[in-house]
């Protein structure tokens, strides 16, 4: 009897070609999980529910290959995936039930959209045959697919196991090519467990490098090469192009403005790294601007434009550069390869300029003197910076310390300052920081909060304890929504409404969960508490009672410095 051919090298009798690999029978949930694992996604942030029972069974069947971190609220799951994506730059999934589960996580998805963060939402659905019929099923929501589509860049519904891998692959491709942003996949309660044949699932091939428009790069190099006072503005799209931006700053003697998303692209110890108010001054003086991975919203909409400033835009989205004002040149694609090409062209087209080192050292000193108005906030930020390692991650919040940090907290590396972008949503911070710390266990992560914002996701202290996430959080307590209260005092005749808070003892609150609670009454005590917390590497909450703090808004909302509007304010 002849031997049967082995699976390896088996060929069809007629064609001699390798036989197709055998199909495997899987549930839709199992096929989805296999596709996630094939794409290197080994953690899911999730909150279970009946609509996703078969998906969670598939999570369990994956064994040690997959980690499921379950939160105490759907917004916690969404924010944790967002934090993990921001801290690593890699796609991160979360899973919730439909209807209220989706809506509870909606703020996280909306923030991911605003921050161009690669978050993948796996969302349950009512029975497939009932979708769109408004019958009143558990968690039914009219036109859920339409709602989802407005929160993400890519959305689809999985209808069975055979199509699950391809739809997962397409969703992940949307997260990682072109302009990043969230994606969502829905699946009905009676489809997750449906079984059927599934083709072999293999790791995806790396995407081909995008073609660079060399003519556009050459034109941009010619423009920048002739300019004398260049301002580089960086946003989240420049986070993976730090070395290129640093070299361009030196070649062009160009200052580099970052406000929130682009912090750390140029090390803040470099005098050419400028904050928002100094960037405002320099915008008024610049004859050319290189904008990398940024909407350029505040400069163009608030600081003014005129014919004497030439703009070069680098953006992954072809529709973005001309959204507000048509630039002199637009370079479309990933920032790092485009800037490498620009550097090569500038080596031939660049004008030799005098060093601006002394000028920038002097201007930085003057800016520090201006910011001294914010001494209470700055003293706490100095204590934080002294204890947080250079590669430690600071997670911002919508609070008085947070506003000051966006202006004055030194940041040394990309992806170490996480701030919620133009949504600027109160309460995002603690759960987002949990995700960042879980995804980056190699570095300490610090969450700063006000007492108002912290209570949005304070319940996730339970998640920190359950999953041993050693996040340190500070809660600055002033007993109010401080920014709201100040506005009511200054602009509404001190008619106070809905701004004062009733707080727990936050040290006891932390201890009730089994976490470590500490209290610090001044910057020196905060520094000591941080030192102990980072050394212990355990879930920790530090309460810092504070008074009302000086307003930062004169350094954030600034008048025009160019164009007709600027001349009217002079």
C-alpha positions, 0 to 999 in steps of 0.5 A: 500500500502506498503511503499517503502524502503528508499535508506539507507538500500535498499536491492535487493529482491533476494540476500538481499545484499545492492543495488548498489548506483545509477549512476549519470549523469555528464559531463567528466569535472564535474566528474573530478572536483568531483574526485579532490574534493573527494581527497581534492584538492579544488584549481586549478591554471589555465588559460582558453581557448576554449579547456577547456571551459566545464572543466571551466564550471564544475569549476564554477558549483562546487561553493564555494567548488572549488577556481580557481586562474587564472594567466596571463600566463600559466607558472604562473599557473604551477609555482603557483601550484608548489609553493603551492605543495612545501609549503604544501607537498600536491598535487596541480592541474593546468589547461592549453590548449594544444600545446602552453599552455602546452609548456608555462607551461613546465618549471614548470612541468620540475621543479616539476619533478626535485624537486619531487613535487606533481603537477597535470596538466590538459591539453586540447586536440584537438578533440578526433578523430583528435589526431595523424592525423596532420590536423592542428587543433587549438593548435595541437602539434604532439605527445602531449602525448609523450611530456607530458610523458617526463615531468611527472611520470604519464600520461593518457588521459581521454576518457569520464565521466565514467573513469574520477574519476578512472583516476584522482585517479590513477594520484593522487596516483602516486603523493603521493606514492613512489617517488613523482613527477608530473602527467598529464591528457589530455582530448579532447575538445569534451570530457570535455562536454560529458555526461554519467553515473558515479559511486559514487565518494568517498574519497580514503582510506588511503594507507597501510603503506609500508613494511619495510625491517627489515633485511636491516634496521638492517644491516644499523644500524650495519654499522652506529652503528660502525662508528665514524665520520658520515655525514647525507645528507638530501634532499627533501625526508627528509622534513617530517622526521625532528624529526627523523633526529634530533634524529639521529644526536644526537644519532650518533653525526652526522653532517647534510648537507643540501644545498637547498631542505633539508634546515630546516630539522635540525634547522640551530641554531643547530651547527651540521647543516652544509652548503655546504662548511663545508659539503665538508670538512666533506665528506673528513673525514667521515667513513659513510654517511646516505643519506636521500631523496637526489640524493647525486649528488655533493658529489658522482660526484664532491667530490669523493668516495673511499673504506673508506666511507660507504654509507647508502641510504634512498630513496622512489625510488628503482632505485635511490640508485645505480644510481651513486655508489652502497651503502653499504645499501639501505632502500626503502620507506618513510623516517620517518617510515624507520628512526624510525625503524633505531632508534629502531635498533640503540638503541641496536647497537650504539657505545657511542661516545664523544660529537662533540659539541665544535668541531662543534661550532669552525668549524661553527665559522671558516666557518662564517669567510670564508663566510665573503667574501660575506659581501654585500649579507650576510648583506641583508640576515641578514636583511631578516632573522631579519624580516621574522618569523621563519615559514615564507617562503623564495622563492629562485631565480637564483641570487646573493643573492640567491646563497649566501642564499643557503650557509648562510641564516638560516632556522629553519623549513622544507618547509620554504626555497624553491629552484628550484632544479637541473633545477635551472631555472631563473625566477621561483621565483615570480610566485612560491612564489605566489602559496606558499603564496596563499596556506599558507595564515597563514604565510608571504612568501618572494620572492627574485629576480634579475632584470633579473629573475623577469621579467620572471613572473612580469606580475603575479603582476596582479594575486596577485592583482586580487586574493588578494595574500599578497606576498612581493617580493624583486627585487635586481637590478644591470641592468644585468644578473649578473652571466653571466656578471661576467663569461664574464668578468673573463673567456672571456676577458671582451667581454660582450654580451647579459648581460645588461638589460633595466629596468623599475622603479620597484616602479612605475611598482608595483604601476601601478598594484595597488600594493605597491612599496617601495625602499630600498638602504641598508640593514637597509632600506630593514629591515624597508621596510620588517617590513612595508610590512609584517605588511600590508599583501598586494601585495608589491614589494621592489626595492633594487638597488645594485652593482656587488657582490662578487662571491660565486662559490668557496663555491659551485663548490669545488674540490674532497676530496676523491679518486684518483682525490683528490690525484691529486689536493693535 
